[in-house]
Amino acid sequence: MASDQRLMKASEGARQTTSTDALTDEKSPKPLKESILEPMKTLRYLTLAIILVLCGCKSNVTTTLQIVVAAAEAAVGTLEATRNLSPEAGVKINAYLTSVSQATSFAATELATADTSQVKALKISQQFASIAPPNLPAGPPQTVLAVVQSVTGAVLSFLQTIQPAQASNVQVKITTADITVLKDVDARAQHVKSRVQ
């Protein structure tokens, strides 16, 4: 019994030594946080922004347009923080984000007009029609690819909310509160455009 207790104490001491040695050893590999989790911050912030937008907005159209601009802002932030992006990929992504921000600004302005829902939907759809996601060369970091995909997904989601108004008598209802939101979206889209040029 005494030998069992000594064995347990010895194994506890070995576990404590091993765990503290790993913390102080200079040659141990970098913590997981630095290698994998750091780039994920951007995606967490983007997700948080989208959730906040969804909770605070009045209409589906303005909500999805806010998500487009939030995704574009996150993409610009990620590009600014990325050090190992090829010039070719950077140019293509910047051109894409410029087009998205221009179309977003146009949509925010058009939604606030007195045009009919069908005219608004048609004009906005035409504005976004020429925008295609960039065909990137091999090698961009996964976080860059993820934020570009999130912008593309946000644009598609917005177009799905606006296009039914183009084909039928579905009304795009814009409230006074939405007008304020749309002005903010327009300003944010203009800011994104200025950051990528």
Secondary structure, DSSP 8 states (H G I E B T S, - for coil): -HHHHHHHHHHHHHHHHHHHHHHH-TTS---HIIIIIHHHHHHHHHHHHHHHHHHH-SSHHHHHHHHHHHHHHHHHHHHHH-SS--HHHHHHHHHHHHHHHHHHHHHHHHHTSSS-HHHHHHHHHHHHHT-------S---HHHHHHHHHHHHHHHHHHHHHHHHHHSS------HHHHHHHHHHHHHHHHHHHHH-
